[in-house]
Amino acid sequence: METLVATASEALRNYEEGFGGIAKAAGREPAWLRKLREECFARFHEKSFPTTRDEDWRFTNVAAIARTPFLLARNGHALPARAAIEPYRVAGAACQLVFVDGRFALELSSIGKLPAGVKVGSLAAEIAADPAAIEPHLGRYLNVERDVFCALNTAFIEDGGYVHIAKGVVAEEPICLLFVSLEHEAPAMTHPRNLIVAEENSQATVIEDYVSLGGGAALSNTATELVAGDHAVVSHYMIEREHESAFNISTLRIQQGRGADVASHSLLVGGALVRNNVHPVLAGEGGECLVNGLFMGGGRQHLDNYMLVEHASPRCGSRQFYNGILGGRSHGVFHGRIIVHKDAQKTDAKQTNRNLLLSDSAQIDTKPQLEIYADDVKCTHGATIGQIEENALFYLRSRGIDESSARRLLLLAFASECLDRMKPGPARAHAEGLIRRDLERIAGA
């Protein structure tokens, strides 16, 4: 116990020293940003990390994160070669911005030719060049009072992706943000912060892809604020495929205007402990939101999905569909909440979680939840847990298909339920390729 307390104290000192270094280096930043980060670090210091006694974290123990003495990742050596990044390129993407240990790497990025009215780049550079354009959105939507990881991310804002789609502009090809974590001698942490603003009647697809080059303990604590203006159409993809010793905490906060249509697609296949938070707020009348995800784990992976969909205006619709495939001694979590506020009459919301357990040691905790404060709504939720259907497996084997291939076919059919909800195009093709490769591993095991 004394060793654990000492390690936790060391970890806290590292956060304090890291914040002190950032605050000192940020002397020229806008006063509003300096005030925001100071308030958020005070909130983190006051609340510290959640425990399983917190209802939102009852199925996920983050003690391993709390007691690890992470240091801010500082890339003091050469960037990886472009050849090391090539396997992570997205075919057909309009551009791919590469961030190494949380910092923009222009040398590794492929900007491409973007349509007029589309601005993509480094958030740090945009804050320095035009802070007035950033201030109305950055830090305005995340709930730092409730989520200490969001407070920590805001306190440590340094860099990340900035995407701005002007009014009425359609970006046909996806915009990709690739976050690469390098191996370090000591446990390293990064806090990427992304801001995506899609103005009225615009359309765009954005992919966030998190990967590791090398192993070692690492924490990626990322937060994205996505603002969808009136009648905007936005698809967002969160792909997490980091090293098996990595920790990844991600939060996607979506603010939707009138008639906005936003789709969130998550694919979790890597990491030791992963927490995926998706929090859309349908603030304008007539909005539509799809929250779609697939998580596939093996070994001792822990994959936690926390969905909070808030209906704040009338005549909005939301759909949550999450599928899990778990083998080995892995542990999956689905905690989905739909909150229908008093004024959100004519709400239509649905929530479904389906899971396959491939071993006796795999575990899933699922908690679909509705909170309804309006009286004219249509809301449903449900969850299922099962195994590969033996009759279907027998049928395929009786047709001359070997067991491994038969299992792979059945798992692909299950995973394809999530793929079918993605619009055809480069982003879906990229996700499908990753799913097929991971299913090879799972079916073989």
C-alpha positions as CSV (number, residue, x, y, z in Angstrom):
1,M,0.0,0.0,0.0
2,E,2.8,2.4,0.8
3,T,4.4,1.7,-2.6
4,L,1.1,2.4,-4.3
5,V,0.6,5.7,-2.4
6,A,4.1,6.8,-3.2
7,T,3.7,6.0,-6.9
8,A,0.4,7.9,-7.0
9,S,2.1,10.9,-5.3
10,E,4.9,10.7,-7.8
11,A,2.4,10.7,-10.7
12,L,0.6,13.7,-9.3
13,R,3.9,15.6,-9.0
14,N,4.6,14.8,-12.6
15,Y,1.2,16.4,-13.6
16,E,2.0,19.4,-11.5
17,E,5.5,19.8,-13.0
18,G,4.1,19.3,-16.5
19,F,1.4,21.9,-16.1
20,G,3.9,24.3,-14.6
21,G,6.1,23.9,-17.7
22,I,3.1,24.5,-20.0
23,A,1.9,27.5,-18.1
24,K,5.4,29.0,-18.2
25,A,5.8,28.4,-22.0
26,A,2.3,29.8,-22.7
27,G,3.0,33.3,-21.5
28,R,2.0,34.8,-24.9
29,E,-1.3,32.9,-25.3
30,P,-4.6,34.7,-25.0
31,A,-5.8,35.5,-21.5
32,W,-9.0,33.6,-22.0
33,L,-7.1,30.4,-22.8
34,R,-4.7,30.8,-19.9
35,K,-7.7,31.3,-17.5
36,L,-9.4,28.2,-19.0
37,R,-6.4,25.9,-18.5
38,E,-5.8,27.2,-15.0
39,E,-9.4,26.6,-14.0
40,C,-9.3,23.1,-15.5
41,F,-6.1,22.1,-13.7
42,A,-7.6,23.3,-10.4
43,R,-10.6,21.1,-11.2
44,F,-8.4,18.1,-11.9
45,H,-6.4,18.7,-8.7
46,E,-9.6,19.0,-6.7
47,K,-11.3,15.9,-8.0
48,S,-8.5,13.7,-9.1
49,F,-9.1,10.4,-11.0
50,P,-12.5,8.6,-10.8
51,T,-12.9,5.3,-9.1
52,T,-15.4,2.4,-9.5
53,R,-17.5,4.2,-6.8
54,D,-18.4,6.8,-9.5
55,E,-21.4,5.6,-11.3
56,D,-20.1,6.6,-14.7
57,W,-16.9,4.5,-14.1
58,R,-18.3,1.6,-12.1
59,F,-17.1,-1.0,-14.6
60,T,-13.7,0.5,-15.3
61,N,-10.8,0.8,-12.8
62,V,-8.4,3.5,-13.9
63,A,-6.0,2.9,-10.9
64,A,-3.3,1.8,-13.4
65,I,-3.5,5.3,-15.0
66,A,-3.6,7.1,-11.7
67,R,-0.5,5.4,-10.2
68,T,1.7,5.5,-13.3
69,P,4.1,8.4,-13.2
70,F,3.5,9.7,-16.8
71,L,5.7,12.4,-18.2
72,L,4.7,14.8,-20.9
73,A,5.9,13.3,-24.2
74,R,8.6,15.5,-25.6
75,N,9.9,14.5,-29.0
76,G,13.5,15.5,-28.6
77,H,14.8,13.1,-31.3
78,A,14.2,12.8,-35.0
79,L,10.7,12.3,-36.3
80,P,9.9,8.8,-37.7
81,A,10.7,8.2,-41.3
82,R,7.8,8.7,-43.8
83,A,8.1,5.0,-44.6
84,A,7.0,4.2,-41.0
85,I,3.9,6.3,-41.5
86,E,2.9,4.9,-44.9
87,P,1.0,1.8,-43.6
88,Y,-1.3,4.2,-41.8
89,R,-2.3,6.3,-44.7
90,V,-6.0,6.4,-45.7
91,A,-6.5,5.7,-49.4
92,G,-8.7,8.4,-51.0
93,A,-8.4,10.9,-48.2
94,A,-8.3,14.6,-49.2
95,C,-5.5,15.2,-46.7
96,Q,-3.8,13.5,-43.8
97,L,-2.4,15.6,-40.9
98,V,0.2,13.7,-38.8
99,F,0.7,14.4,-35.1
100,V,3.7,12.8,-33.4
101,D,3.4,12.6,-29.6
102,G,0.5,15.1,-29.9
103,R,2.4,17.7,-32.0
104,F,1.8,18.6,-35.6
105,A,4.5,17.2,-38.0
106,L,4.3,19.0,-41.3
107,E,7.1,16.9,-42.8
108,L,5.0,13.7,-42.4
109,S,1.6,15.3,-43.4
110,S,0.0,15.2,-46.8
111,I,-2.1,18.4,-47.2
112,G,-3.4,17.7,-50.7
113,K,-5.7,20.1,-52.5
114,L,-8.7,21.1,-50.4
115,P,-11.9,22.7,-51.7
116,A,-12.2,26.5,-51.2
117,G,-13.7,27.1,-47.8
118,V,-12.1,24.1,-46.1
119,K,-9.3,25.0,-43.6
120,V,-7.3,22.2,-42.0
121,G,-4.2,22.5,-39.8
122,S,-2.6,22.7,-36.4
123,L,-4.8,23.9,-33.6
124,A,-1.8,25.5,-31.9
125,A,-0.9,27.5,-35.1
126,E,-4.6,28.6,-35.5
127,I,-4.7,29.8,-31.9
128,A,-1.5,31.8,-32.5
129,A,-2.7,33.2,-35.8
130,D,-6.4,33.9,-35.1
131,P,-7.5,33.4,-31.5
132,A,-10.7,35.3,-32.0
133,A,-12.0,32.5,-34.4
134,I,-11.2,29.8,-31.8
135,E,-12.5,31.4,-28.6
136,P,-16.2,31.0,-29.3
137,H,-15.8,27.2,-29.5
138,L,-12.7,25.9,-27.7
139,G,-13.6,24.6,-24.2
140,R,-17.3,25.8,-24.5
141,Y,-18.9,22.4,-24.8
142,L,-16.9,19.8,-22.8
143,N,-18.2,19.1,-19.3
144,V,-15.0,19.6,-17.3
145,E,-16.9,19.7,-14.1
146,R,-18.1,16.1,-14.6
147,D,-15.2,14.5,-16.4
148,V,-11.8,14.9,-14.9
149,F,-10.1,13.6,-18.0
150,C,-11.7,16.4,-20.0
151,A,-10.5,18.9,-17.4
152,L,-7.0,17.4,-17.6
153,N,-7.0,17.6,-21.4
154,T,-8.1,21.2,-21.3
155,A,-5.4,22.1,-18.8
156,F,-2.7,20.5,-21.0
157,I,-3.9,22.0,-24.4
158,E,-0.9,22.3,-26.7
159,D,-1.8,21.0,-30.1
160,G,-4.2,18.9,-32.2
161,G,-6.3,19.1,-35.3
162,Y,-8.3,22.1,-36.4
163,V,-10.9,21.6,-39.2
164,H,-13.2,24.4,-40.4
165,I,-15.8,23.9,-43.1
166,A,-17.3,27.2,-44.3
167,K,-21.0,27.7,-44.9
168,G,-22.5,25.6,-47.7
169,V,-19.1,23.9,-48.6
170,V,-19.1,20.2,-49.3
171,A,-15.8,18.3,-48.7
172,E,-16.2,15.2,-50.7
173,E,-13.1,13.2,-49.5
174,P,-12.4,12.5,-45.9
175,I,-10.0,14.6,-43.8
176,C,-7.7,12.4,-41.7
177,L,-6.0,13.2,-38.4
178,L,-3.3,10.6,-37.6
179,F,-2.0,10.6,-34.1
180,V,1.2,8.6,-33.6
181,S,2.7,7.7,-30.2
182,L,6.4,6.9,-30.0
183,E,8.1,4.6,-27.6
184,H,9.9,6.4,-24.7
185,E,12.2,5.2,-21.9
186,A,9.7,6.4,-19.3
187,P,5.8,6.3,-19.4
188,A,4.7,9.2,-21.6
189,M,1.4,11.0,-21.9
190,T,-0.1,13.2,-24.6
191,H,-3.3,15.3,-24.6
192,P,-4.3,16.0,-28.2
193,R,-7.2,18.5,-28.5
194,N,-9.2,18.8,-31.7
195,L,-11.7,21.3,-32.8
196,I,-14.1,20.7,-35.8
197,V,-16.4,23.4,-36.9
198,A,-18.9,22.7,-39.7
199,E,-20.9,25.7,-40.5
200,E,-24.5,25.9,-41.8
201,N,-25.3,23.6,-44.8
202,S,-21.8,22.2,-45.0
203,Q,-20.8,18.5,-45.3
204,A,-17.6,16.7,-44.3
205,T,-16.1,13.5,-43.1
206,V,-13.3,13.5,-40.5
207,I,-11.2,10.5,-39.4
208,E,-9.3,10.4,-36.1
209,D,-6.8,7.5,-36.1
210,Y,-4.6,6.6,-33.1
211,V,-1.6,4.3,-33.6
212,S,1.6,3.4,-31.8
213,L,5.2,3.0,-33.2
214,G,6.8,0.8,-30.6
215,G,5.5,-0.3,-27.2
216,G,5.9,0.9,-23.6
217,A,3.3,2.4,-21.3
218,A,1.7,5.5,-22.8
219,L,-1.4,7.5,-22.2
220,S,-3.3,9.3,-24.9
221,N,-6.0,11.5,-23.3
222,T,-7.7,13.1,-26.3
223,A,-10.8,15.4,-26.6
224,T,-12.6,16.6,-29.7
225,E,-15.3,19.3,-29.9
226,L,-17.4,19.0,-33.0
227,V,-19.8,21.8,-33.8
228,A,-22.4,21.1,-36.5
229,G,-24.2,24.2,-37.7
230,D,-27.8,24.3,-38.9
231,H,-28.4,21.6,-41.5
232,A,-24.8,20.5,-41.6
233,V,-24.0,16.8,-42.4
234,V,-20.9,15.5,-40.7
235,S,-19.5,11.9,-40.3
236,H,-16.8,11.4,-37.6
237,Y,-14.7,8.3,-37.3
238,M,-12.7,7.4,-34.2
239,I,-10.2,4.6,-34.8
240,E,-8.1,3.3,-31.9
241,R,-5.5,0.7,-32.7
242,E,-2.6,1.4,-30.4
243,H,-0.1,-0.9,-28.8
244,E,-1.4,-3.5,-26.2
245,S,0.3,-1.6,-23.4
246,A,-1.2,1.7,-24.2
247,F,-4.0,3.6,-22.4
248,N,-6.4,5.7,-24.4
249,I,-9.1,8.0,-23.0
250,S,-11.1,9.8,-25.7
251,T,-14.0,12.1,-25.6
252,L,-16.1,13.3,-28.5
253,R,-18.5,16.2,-27.7
254,I,-20.9,17.0,-30.4
255,Q,-23.0,20.2,-30.5
256,Q,-25.8,20.1,-33.1
257,G,-27.8,22.9,-34.6
258,R,-31.2,22.9,-36.2
259,G,-31.6,20.1,-38.7
260,A,-28.0,19.0,-38.3
261,D,-27.2,15.3,-39.2
262,V,-24.2,13.9,-37.4
263,A,-22.9,10.3,-37.5
264,S,-20.2,9.1,-35.0
265,H,-18.5,5.8,-35.9
266,S,-16.1,4.2,-33.4
267,L,-13.7,1.3,-34.0
268,L,-11.7,0.0,-31.0
269,V,-9.3,-2.8,-31.6
270,G,-6.1,-1.9,-29.7
271,G,-4.8,-0.7,-26.3
272,A,-4.7,-2.2,-22.8
273,L,-7.3,0.1,-21.3
274,V,-9.5,2.1,-23.6
275,R,-12.4,4.5,-22.7
276,N,-14.5,5.9,-25.5
277,N,-16.8,8.7,-24.6
278,V,-19.4,10.0,-27.1
279,H,-21.6,12.9,-26.0
280,P,-23.9,14.5,-28.6
281,V,-26.3,17.3,-27.6
282,L,-29.1,17.8,-30.1
283,A,-29.6,21.5,-29.3
284,G,-31.5,22.4,-32.4
285,E,-34.9,21.3,-33.5
286,G,-35.1,18.5,-36.0
287,G,-31.6,17.2,-35.6
288,E,-30.5,13.6,-36.3
289,C,-27.7,11.7,-34.7
290,L,-26.2,8.2,-35.3
291,V,-23.8,6.8,-32.7
292,N,-22.4,3.6,-34.2
293,G,-19.5,1.5,-32.9
294,L,-17.6,-1.8,-32.9
295,F,-15.1,-2.9,-30.3
296,M,-13.1,-6.1,-30.6
297,G,-10.8,-7.3,-27.8
298,G,-8.6,-10.2,-26.9
299,G,-6.0,-11.1,-24.3
300,R,-6.5,-8.9,-21.2
301,Q,-7.8,-5.8,-23.1
302,H,-10.4,-3.6,-21.4
303,L,-12.6,-1.6,-23.8
304,D,-15.2,0.8,-22.3
305,N,-17.8,2.6,-24.3
306,Y,-19.8,5.4,-22.6
307,M,-22.5,7.0,-24.6
308,L,-24.5,10.0,-23.4
309,V,-27.1,11.4,-25.9
310,E,-29.0,14.5,-24.8
311,H,-32.2,15.5,-26.6
312,A,-32.6,19.2,-25.8
313,S,-35.0,20.3,-28.6
314,P,-38.2,18.9,-30.1
315,R,-38.5,16.6,-33.1
316,C,-35.0,15.1,-32.9
317,G,-34.0,11.5,-33.6
318,S,-31.0,9.5,-32.3
319,R,-29.8,5.9,-32.9
320,Q,-27.2,4.1,-30.9
321,F,-25.8,0.8,-32.2
322,Y,-22.8,-0.8,-30.6
323,N,-21.5,-4.3,-31.2
324,G,-18.8,-6.0,-29.2
325,I,-16.6,-9.1,-30.0
326,L,-14.5,-10.3,-27.1
327,G,-12.2,-13.2,-26.7
328,G,-9.4,-14.3,-24.3
329,R,-9.8,-12.6,-20.9
330,S,-10.9,-9.3,-22.3
331,H,-13.5,-7.1,-20.7
332,G,-15.9,-4.9,-22.6
333,V,-18.3,-2.2,-21.3
334,F,-21.3,-0.5,-22.9
335,H,-22.9,2.2,-20.8
336,G,-25.4,4.1,-22.9
337,R,-27.6,6.9,-21.6
338,I,-30.3,8.8,-23.4
339,I,-31.6,11.9,-21.7
340,V,-34.7,13.5,-23.0
341,H,-35.1,17.0,-21.6
342,K,-38.5,18.5,-20.7
343,D,-38.8,20.6,-23.9
344,A,-37.7,17.8,-26.2
345,Q,-41.2,16.6,-27.3
346,K,-41.6,14.3,-30.3
347,T,-38.2,12.7,-29.6
348,D,-37.5,9.4,-31.3
349,A,-34.5,7.6,-29.8
350,K,-33.3,4.0,-30.0
351,Q,-30.4,2.3,-28.2
352,T,-29.1,-1.3,-29.0
353,N,-26.0,-3.1,-27.7
354,R,-25.1,-6.6,-29.1
355,N,-22.2,-8.7,-27.9
356,L,-20.4,-11.9,-28.8
357,L,-18.2,-13.7,-26.2
358,L,-15.7,-16.1,-27.8
359,S,-14.3,-17.6,-24.6
360,D,-15.5,-18.5,-21.1
361,S,-13.2,-15.9,-19.6
362,A,-14.3,-12.9,-21.7
363,Q,-16.7,-10.5,-19.9
364,I,-19.1,-7.8,-20.9
365,D,-21.0,-5.3,-18.7
366,T,-23.8,-3.6,-20.5
367,K,-26.1,-0.9,-19.1
368,P,-28.6,0.8,-21.5
369,Q,-30.4,3.6,-19.7
370,L,-33.2,6.1,-20.5
371,E,-34.0,9.3,-18.6
372,I,-37.2,10.9,-20.0
373,Y,-38.6,14.2,-18.8
374,A,-41.0,14.8,-21.7
375,D,-44.3,13.1,-22.2
376,D,-44.6,12.8,-26.0
377,V,-41.6,10.6,-27.0
378,K,-40.8,7.2,-28.6
379,C,-37.7,5.6,-26.9
380,T,-36.5,2.1,-26.8
381,H,-33.4,0.3,-25.6
382,G,-32.0,-3.2,-25.3
383,A,-28.9,-5.4,-25.0
384,T,-27.9,-9.0,-25.9
385,I,-25.0,-11.2,-25.0
386,G,-24.3,-14.5,-26.7
387,Q,-21.8,-16.8,-28.4
388,I,-21.2,-17.9,-32.0
389,E,-24.3,-19.8,-33.2
390,E,-23.3,-23.5,-33.2
391,N,-25.9,-24.4,-35.9
392,A,-24.6,-21.7,-38.2
393,L,-21.0,-22.9,-37.6
394,F,-22.1,-26.5,-38.3
395,Y,-23.9,-25.5,-41.5
396,L,-20.8,-23.8,-42.9
397,R,-18.5,-26.7,-41.9
398,S,-20.9,-29.1,-43.6
399,R,-20.3,-27.2,-46.8
400,G,-16.6,-27.9,-46.7
401,I,-15.5,-24.7,-45.0
402,D,-12.8,-25.2,-42.3
403,E,-13.6,-24.1,-38.7
404,S,-11.4,-21.0,-38.7
405,S,-12.8,-19.7,-42.0
406,A,-16.3,-20.4,-40.8
407,R,-15.8,-18.5,-37.6
408,R,-14.3,-15.6,-39.5
409,L,-17.3,-15.5,-41.8
410,L,-19.8,-15.4,-38.9
411,L,-17.8,-12.8,-37.1
412,L,-17.6,-10.7,-40.2
413,A,-21.3,-10.9,-40.7
414,F,-21.8,-9.7,-37.1
415,A,-19.2,-6.8,-37.5
416,S,-20.8,-5.9,-40.9
417,E,-23.9,-4.6,-39.1
418,C,-21.8,-1.6,-38.0
419,L,-20.1,-1.3,-41.5
420,D,-23.5,-1.2,-43.2
421,R,-24.4,2.0,-41.2
422,M,-21.4,3.8,-42.7
423,K,-21.7,5.7,-45.9
424,P,-19.8,4.1,-48.9
425,G,-16.5,5.8,-49.5
426,P,-12.8,5.8,-48.5
427,A,-13.6,6.1,-44.7
428,R,-15.8,3.0,-44.8
429,A,-13.3,1.1,-46.9
430,H,-10.5,2.0,-44.5
431,A,-12.6,0.7,-41.5
432,E,-13.6,-2.5,-43.3
433,G,-9.9,-3.3,-44.1
434,L,-9.0,-2.8,-40.4
435,I,-11.9,-5.0,-39.2
436,R,-11.1,-7.8,-41.6
437,R,-7.4,-7.8,-40.5
438,D,-8.4,-7.9,-36.8
439,L,-10.9,-10.6,-37.3
440,E,-8.1,-12.8,-38.8
441,R,-6.4,-12.5,-35.4
442,I,-9.5,-13.1,-33.4
443,A,-10.8,-16.0,-35.5
444,G,-7.4,-17.7,-35.4
445,A,-7.3,-17.5,-31.6
